[in-house]
Amino acid sequence: MSEMGGYCKAYLASSMRAYPGWKEKQEALRQPETSVAGGKGPEKRKRLNDDDIVYLQENYFVTDDVFKDQNIIFDDVTEAWRQFCTVKLNFKVPDEVSAMAAGSHSSATGKAGENPGTAG
């Protein structure tokens, strides 16, 4: 099942290609749905066009769909990439999203504090 991340932002592919270390994974491109009723389906996508929309996820992966675990076309996350995203693309995960993610992680690992159901 696809996983929807806590935050992503849409950009034109041309914006991502401005990063000097950009190398997109063509094999991960989202493909058009094929027609089940006889006849030819849409042509398979082989490359991104500059005006295609891609999604920068909260983990700094770039996907060809809104789901953070599918169609990952860029995952070479380095400090230089993070800096590019912050400075050139003005990307920032909102504080409230970061706080929610931290809260759900700590409660899932049992580190959120005392368990209200325990006597103390």
Buried (B, 14 or more C-beta within 10 A) or exposed (E): EEEEBBBBBEBBBEBBEEBEEBEBBEEBBBEEEEEEEEEEEEEEBEEBEEEBEBBBBBBBBBBBBBBBBEBBBBBBEEEEBEEBBEEEBEBEBEEEBBEEBEEEEEEEEEEEEEEEEEEE
